Amino acid sequence: MGLVKHQVATLGFPFDSDELELAGIEGLVTALHRFDPSKGSRFSTYAYHWIRKLVFASISKRYVYSDSDIRLVIEVRKLAAKSSGRDLTKAEVVRKLGWTRAQASRILQISDDMRSGTAPLSESLVSNDSGEFSLVPEAEWVIATLKGVLGDDFRDFWLRTGGDSLEELGAARGISKQAMAKRLAKARAKVESSPDAVSLLKLLRSF
């Protein structure tokens, strides 16, 4: 749990810390299930990869910005944390990170918009009466249905849909890229032969 809290804190996103911690815990549980001590790596090192991956995914899905922009925002916020948390000037960012003035100005503005709550949110989020945000019902249905169809293969299928490489997924499972490709091909075949195949594939392509 210390790894989870540390990762959430170092990413510099104070909003929805509970949501981010839950994502981190999911990463920790994934690491617990997949860790193979015989490979010689430390559990904390392996767990850090999954915690960071799922916490970042939780942040990324919230906004319309690209993953690369969000990574740059995180870089700025880490720099600010090293400067006692004070707001950084454009000149400081240019000097310390080697960015152009235009890039520093744009990323600082995105970071400020995220902090103030004025940053544009992903269309997969909708506001409810309490002012909180959650996945739209279609997304919740897709996730629940895929879990039912795929069982233990859900996470690999979902991460692959989100852009993870076969190499990354295979390494996490301790299998080759080719073996992972075969595994995911079987998973997709299960989805395509399920009673909800048409709706599932249509909605997956829309996310």
N, C-alpha and C positions, 0 to 999 in steps of 0.2 A: 504493500500500500504506500510505502514511502516513495517508491519509484513512481507510482501514479501521481501522487501529490506534487512531487518534484517536477515531473514533466509538464503538468498543467500550469504550474507556476512559472517555469522557465519559458513557456511559449508566450507568456505575456498577455493572455486574454482573460480579464477578470470577469467577463459576463458568463452567466450560466455555468459557474464552476462545478455545480453538481452534475450537469449534463456532461461536461467534459470529463469529470472523474468517472462517471459511469462508462464512458467510452474507453477510458484508460483501464478500468477494471475488466472490461470485456477483452481488451488486449492482453491483460495479465492472465486471464483464464485461458485464452487461446494459447499463450506461451506455455502454461502449465500442462496443457494437453499434448502439445507438440514437442516439448523439449526432450532432447535425447542426450543424456549426459555422456554417452559413449563417444560422442563426436569431439569431446574435449573442450567445449566452450563453457563459460560460466553462465548460470541461469540468468543472473542480473543483466548480462550483456544481451542475451537472447530476448529476454522479456522487454528490455528497453526498446528494441526494434518494433515489437508488436504494440506496445503502449503508445509510442510516438506515432505509429502508423494510424491507429484508430482514433487517437485524439485529433490528429491533423485532419482525418476524414470527417470528423464531427464538425470541425471548424469550417472546412471547405464546403460542405454541403449546405451551410447556412447562407452563404453569400453568392452573388453572381460573378465575383471576381475569379480570375484564373488561379490555378494552384501556384503558379510561379509568382503572382502578385502577393498571394497570402504568405508564401515563404519569405518574400522580401519584407512584408510587414512584421513577421516574426523576427527577422534579422534586426530590424530597427528597434523593436521592443526589447530584444535581448541587450542591445547596445544601451538603451535607456536604463535598463535594470542595473547595468554596470555603472551608470552615472547617477546612482541613488534614486532612480525612478523619475527624475525631472524630465520635462519636455525638451527634446533636442531641437537645435536650430538646423536650418537647411545647410548652413555652412559646415556644421559639425558632422552631419551625415555624409556630405560630399568628401570631407577630409578623411574621416575615419573608415568609411566603407568604399571609397573610391568610385562613387556614383557620379553621374552628371547632375547638374542642378535641376534639370527638368525631371529626371527620374526621382531624385530625392523629394522634390516638391509633390509629385504625384503620389508616391508611397506614403509620405507623411500625411497627406490629405485623406487617403484611404484609411489609414490608421486612426486619424481623428474622427472620421465618419463612423467607423466601427465602434469607437469608444462612446460617441454621443448617441448612438442608436439611429443615425440617419443614413447609414450605408444600405444600399439596395439589397434586399433579401432574395434568395433563390425562390423560383416559382414553386418549388416543391414544399414550401412552407406557407402556412396560412395562419392568420391571427384568430384566436378564439376570444370569447367574451372576457376572459381574465387578462387578456393582453399577452398571453404566453404564445409560443409557437410550437407547432407539431407537424409531423408529416401529414400530407393530404391523405384522405382515406384510401385512394387508389394505391399509393405507395405502401401503406400499411398492409393492404390486402396482398400485394405482390410479394412482400417479404414473408408474410405468414404462410401464403400458399406455397412459395418456393421451399420454405423450411419443411413443410409437410411432404412435398414431392421428393426433395433431395436428401433430407436427413443430414448425415455427417458431411455430405458434399456441398451443403449450402454455402458455407463461408468461402470456399475456393471458387465456386461458381460466381458468387456475388462480387468478390474481389476482382475476378477476371473481367466481369462485366464493367467494373469501375476503372479498368485500365491497368491492373497489376500484370506484370509479365509472367510468362510460364516459368522462367528461371527463378523468379522470386518465390512463386507459389511452390514450385518443386523443392527449392532449398528449404523452405519452412517445413515441408513434409518429409524431407530427407530422401526424395526420389528425383529422378532425372526429369529434364524438360519434356522428353518424349513420353515418359510415363504419366506426367501431369496432363499432357495434351490428350492422351487416351482417356484418362480419368474424366476430364472435363467434357470430352466428346460423348461419353456414356451419360454424363449428367445432363447434357443438352438433349440427348435422345429421350431421357426420362421426361424432361419438360415438354418436348414436342409431342410425346405420346400421352400426356396427361389430359384429363377431361377439360382442363382450363387452358390448354395450349394456346389457342387463338388469342384470348384476352391477355394471357401472361406475356407473350411475345410482343404484342402490340403495345402494351404499357411499358415493358422494359425498354423498347426502342424510343419511347417518349421521354424517358428520364435523362 
